Amino acid sequence: EEANSNPATACGGSPEEMVYPGGEVAFIMRMMEDSVRLGGRIHWYTTMVGKKTTLKVLRKELHARHVTAIRTTELAQGKTSRWAIAWSFAVDPNLASVPIARPVNPELARPIVPKRSVTFQLKTPTDPRAVLKLIAEVLEAHGASPPPSIDQGLWRVS
């Protein structure tokens, strides 16, 4: 109902997918009840929340259930904001932000980094060719592979 009256609200589901008796709070409260029943069998429970008021209700309910490892964050894309909430019964609340140690696969030890494009503007007059050369030197000094090449015709270091 609220989503239909607010043009800034992005809803992309069928009516059957978008409606739950009791709304968002009731839906997530049912998840919370399941999490209490399952306890530490699942490391982290997570859900996305569409209304900030719902987030406040959920935090209060988790505290009432003596859950001490709770994390929230805002997810923003353009004018749309959503929130994520995570809770755990298996995590020491003082260690909740410490990443879980994962075994290292030697074949995957070298990270795969996507090709990136960086654009910037210089504030002081500088010879552009000298800037390109400096960028190439910095990339090479930091282990760029393959070594960077300068294309002065396209004003690009690749």
Secondary structure, DSSP 4 states (H G I P E B T S, - for coil): -HHHH-TT----S-HHHH--TTHHHHHHHHHHHHHHHHGGGSS-EEEEES-HHHHHHHHHHHHHTT--EEEEEEEEETTEEEEEEEEESSS-GGGTTSPPP-PPPGGG-S------------SS---HHHHHHHHHHHHHHTT-SSPP-EETTTTEE-
